[in-house]
Amino acid sequence: MKQLCIDVGNTGTHYGLVEGREVSATGHFPTAAFLKGPSKLFFDTVAPLLAEAKRVSFCSVFPSVNENLRASLSCVTLPLFHLTHESCRGLDLVYPKPAEIGQDRIANAIAAQEFFGTPAVVIDMGTAVTLDIISSEGYEGGIIAPGIAVMRKYLHEQTALLPELSEDDLVDVKGAIGKSTVHAMQIGVAVGFSGMVEALLQRVRVEMLLKNDTEPVVLSTGGSATSLTGDWSQKCEFVPDLTLVGLAAAAQRAG
């Protein structure tokens, strides 16, 4: 069954048609568009997809826009599913305060459990970098760290002379010693970012292996994953629309 799945992020809202693990007709919409009220433009954007969908499912890390998102889809007669820690089915949230878990992180965990098996680690690289750990017992917890966009913007905003790097500046960075200010920043951000993620993953792996002899599956997703150094292709499987896939699976489980 095809679903229109919507992942409301801090800066961007990602959407697409999902059926099983197949995702099509994806797009992005600025989350800020929902701050002042319902967005007719958003409805007009996704209207062609609604004609193919049997259900609309969404998750959100921006609670104040949720009602405006719902209102933007108020004329839609399809069932509407909102993934939260309370509507999550089939994945135990082995976590002291489940309400604190980002809804996108729950979706990622469900996708890992449903399609890739456990134990698993999901690395989601958006505005923030999150690592989420899923075991045979359920969702265990995770890590939150600065995303690569935060790093490059902070260097520019907190200094007088350093320029702001673009995403393109951080793709396929060469060398270990910068030969210009920009080159030095490229190495510092791109290699430093990859090293941070590597250090976090290694620490998680050690702790997981102490509890379980099985090596965890490592998945990555999110727009900043392309900024990781080339050696990362051997360390994890990149799944571009993991959150949307998990959101659809969560809706299926909820009936």
C-alpha positions as CSV (number, residue, x, y, z in Angstrom):
1,M,0.0,0.0,0.0
2,K,1.4,3.4,-1.0
3,Q,1.6,6.0,1.7
4,L,2.5,9.7,1.5
5,C,5.1,9.9,4.3
6,I,6.2,13.3,5.7
7,D,9.2,13.8,7.9
8,V,9.1,17.3,9.5
9,G,12.7,18.3,10.4
10,N,14.1,21.4,12.1
11,T,14.9,23.2,8.8
12,G,13.4,21.1,6.1
13,T,10.4,18.8,5.6
14,H,11.1,15.7,3.5
15,Y,8.3,13.7,1.9
16,G,7.7,10.9,-0.6
17,L,5.5,8.0,-1.6
18,V,6.5,4.8,0.2
19,E,5.5,1.2,-0.5
20,G,7.6,-1.3,1.5
21,R,11.2,-0.2,1.0
22,E,10.4,1.5,-2.3
23,V,10.4,5.3,-2.1
24,S,9.4,7.5,-5.1
25,A,8.5,11.1,-5.8
26,T,10.5,12.5,-3.0
27,G,10.8,16.2,-2.3
28,H,11.7,18.9,0.3
29,F,9.7,21.8,1.7
30,P,10.9,24.4,4.1
31,T,9.6,23.7,7.6
32,A,9.4,27.5,8.3
33,A,6.4,27.6,5.9
34,F,4.2,26.1,8.6
35,L,5.2,28.5,11.3
36,K,2.5,31.1,10.5
37,G,-0.4,28.8,9.7
38,P,-1.5,26.2,7.2
39,S,0.4,26.1,3.9
40,K,-1.7,25.9,0.7
41,L,1.5,25.7,-1.2
42,F,2.5,22.5,0.6
43,F,-0.9,21.0,-0.1
44,D,-0.6,22.0,-3.8
45,T,2.9,20.5,-3.9
46,V,1.9,17.1,-2.5
47,A,-1.6,16.9,-4.1
48,P,-0.4,14.8,-7.1
49,L,1.0,12.2,-4.6
50,L,-2.2,12.2,-2.5
51,A,-4.0,10.8,-5.6
52,E,-1.8,7.7,-5.4
53,A,-1.7,7.3,-1.7
54,K,-4.0,5.3,0.6
55,R,-2.8,6.9,3.8
56,V,-0.8,9.9,5.0
57,S,1.8,9.4,7.8
58,F,4.1,11.9,9.4
59,C,6.6,12.4,12.2
60,S,7.9,15.7,13.5
61,V,10.7,17.1,15.6
62,F,9.0,20.6,15.5
63,P,5.9,20.3,17.7
64,S,4.7,23.8,17.2
65,V,4.1,23.3,13.4
66,N,2.2,20.0,13.8
67,E,-1.3,21.5,13.9
68,N,-0.5,23.7,10.9
69,L,0.7,20.7,9.0
70,R,-2.6,18.9,9.8
71,A,-4.6,21.9,8.8
72,S,-2.7,22.0,5.5
73,L,-4.1,18.5,4.8
74,S,-7.5,19.1,6.4
75,C,-9.4,18.6,3.1
76,V,-7.7,15.2,2.6
77,T,-10.0,12.2,3.4
78,L,-7.2,9.7,3.7
79,P,-6.4,8.2,7.1
80,L,-3.7,10.3,8.9
81,F,-1.1,8.6,11.1
82,H,1.2,10.5,13.5
83,L,4.2,8.5,14.8
84,T,5.0,9.2,18.4
85,H,6.4,7.2,21.3
86,E,2.7,6.4,22.2
87,S,1.7,5.2,18.7
88,C,4.9,3.2,18.1
89,R,4.1,-0.6,17.8
90,G,6.3,-3.6,17.7
91,L,9.4,-1.8,19.0
92,D,9.9,-1.6,22.8
93,L,11.3,1.8,23.8
94,V,13.8,0.6,26.4
95,Y,14.4,4.2,27.5
96,P,13.7,6.0,30.8
97,K,11.8,8.9,29.1
98,P,10.3,7.7,25.8
99,A,8.7,11.1,25.1
100,E,12.1,12.6,24.7
101,I,13.0,10.4,21.7
102,G,12.8,12.3,18.4
103,Q,10.0,10.9,16.3
104,D,12.3,10.6,13.3
105,R,14.7,8.6,15.4
106,I,11.8,6.2,16.3
107,A,11.1,5.9,12.6
108,N,14.8,5.1,11.8
109,A,14.8,2.5,14.6
110,I,11.7,0.8,13.2
111,A,13.2,0.8,9.7
112,A,16.3,-0.9,11.0
113,Q,14.4,-3.5,12.9
114,E,11.9,-4.2,10.1
115,F,14.3,-4.4,7.1
116,F,17.9,-4.9,8.3
117,G,17.7,-6.8,11.6
118,T,19.1,-6.2,15.1
119,P,21.4,-5.3,16.7
120,A,21.8,-2.1,14.6
121,V,23.2,1.4,14.8
122,V,21.5,4.1,12.7
123,I,23.6,7.3,12.0
124,D,21.3,10.1,10.8
125,M,23.2,13.2,9.6
126,G,20.9,16.2,9.4
127,T,21.0,19.5,11.4
128,A,22.3,17.3,14.2
129,V,24.0,14.0,14.0
130,T,22.2,11.2,15.8
131,L,23.3,7.7,16.5
132,D,20.5,5.3,17.6
133,I,21.0,1.9,19.0
134,I,18.5,-0.9,18.5
135,S,18.9,-4.3,20.1
136,S,16.8,-7.4,20.3
137,E,15.2,-5.8,23.3
138,G,14.2,-2.7,21.5
139,Y,15.3,0.9,21.2
140,E,18.1,1.4,23.7
141,G,19.1,5.0,23.4
142,G,21.6,7.0,21.4
143,I,23.9,10.0,20.9
144,I,23.3,13.6,19.7
145,A,26.2,15.7,18.2
146,P,26.5,18.8,16.0
147,G,25.8,18.3,12.3
148,I,28.3,19.3,9.6
149,A,26.1,22.4,8.7
150,V,26.4,23.6,12.3
151,M,30.2,23.2,12.2
152,R,30.7,25.1,9.0
153,K,28.3,27.9,9.9
154,Y,29.7,28.3,13.4
155,L,33.3,28.8,12.1
156,H,32.0,31.6,9.9
157,E,29.7,33.2,12.4
158,Q,32.1,33.2,15.3
159,T,35.1,34.5,13.5
160,A,35.9,37.8,11.7
161,L,37.8,36.4,8.7
162,L,36.7,32.9,8.0
163,P,34.3,32.5,5.1
164,E,31.2,30.2,5.2
165,L,31.8,26.9,3.4
166,S,29.1,25.5,1.2
167,E,28.1,21.8,1.1
168,D,29.9,21.5,-2.3
169,D,33.1,22.7,-0.6
170,L,33.1,19.6,1.6
171,V,32.8,16.9,-1.1
172,D,36.0,14.9,-1.9
173,V,38.4,17.0,0.1
174,K,42.0,16.2,-0.7
175,G,45.1,16.2,1.5
176,A,45.8,16.5,5.2
177,I,47.6,19.9,5.3
178,G,45.6,23.0,4.1
179,K,47.3,25.2,1.6
180,S,44.8,28.0,1.9
181,T,42.3,29.2,4.5
182,V,39.5,27.6,2.7
183,H,41.4,24.3,2.1
184,A,42.4,24.3,5.8
185,M,38.7,24.7,6.8
186,Q,37.6,22.0,4.3
187,I,40.0,19.5,6.0
188,G,39.1,20.6,9.5
189,V,35.3,20.3,8.9
190,A,35.1,17.3,6.5
191,V,37.8,15.1,8.1
192,G,37.0,16.3,11.6
193,F,33.3,15.5,11.1
194,S,34.1,12.0,9.8
195,G,36.5,11.5,12.7
196,M,33.8,12.6,15.2
197,V,31.3,10.1,13.8
198,E,33.9,7.4,13.7
199,A,34.8,7.9,17.4
200,L,31.2,7.9,18.5
201,L,30.5,4.7,16.5
202,Q,33.5,2.9,17.8
203,R,32.5,3.7,21.4
204,V,29.0,2.4,20.8
205,R,30.3,-0.7,19.1
206,V,32.5,-1.6,22.1
207,E,29.6,-1.2,24.5
208,M,27.2,-3.2,22.3
209,L,29.7,-6.1,21.9
210,L,30.1,-6.3,25.6
211,K,26.4,-7.1,25.8
212,N,26.1,-9.1,22.6
213,D,28.5,-11.2,20.6
214,T,26.9,-10.1,17.3
215,E,28.4,-7.3,15.3
216,P,25.7,-4.6,14.8
217,V,24.4,-3.6,11.4
218,V,25.5,0.0,10.7
219,L,23.2,2.2,8.6
220,S,23.6,5.8,7.6
221,T,21.0,8.3,6.3
222,G,20.5,12.1,6.0
223,G,21.8,14.7,3.6
224,S,25.2,15.2,5.2
225,A,26.2,11.6,4.8
226,T,27.7,12.5,1.4
227,S,30.2,14.7,3.3
228,L,31.8,11.7,5.0
229,T,35.2,10.7,3.8
230,G,35.4,8.0,1.1
231,D,36.4,5.2,3.5
232,W,33.0,5.3,5.1
233,S,31.5,3.4,2.2
234,Q,33.1,0.3,3.8
235,K,31.8,1.1,7.3
236,C,28.1,1.4,6.8
237,E,25.2,1.0,4.4
238,F,23.8,4.3,3.2
239,V,20.0,4.3,3.0
240,P,18.8,7.7,1.6
241,D,15.1,7.6,2.7
242,L,15.4,5.4,5.8
243,T,13.2,7.7,7.9
244,L,10.3,7.6,5.4
245,V,10.6,3.9,5.1
246,G,10.4,3.5,8.9
247,L,7.5,5.8,9.1
248,A,5.5,3.8,6.6
249,A,6.4,0.6,8.5
250,A,5.3,2.1,11.7
251,A,1.9,3.1,10.2
252,Q,1.5,-0.4,8.8
253,R,2.1,-1.9,12.3
254,A,-0.4,0.5,13.9
255,G,-3.0,-0.7,11.4
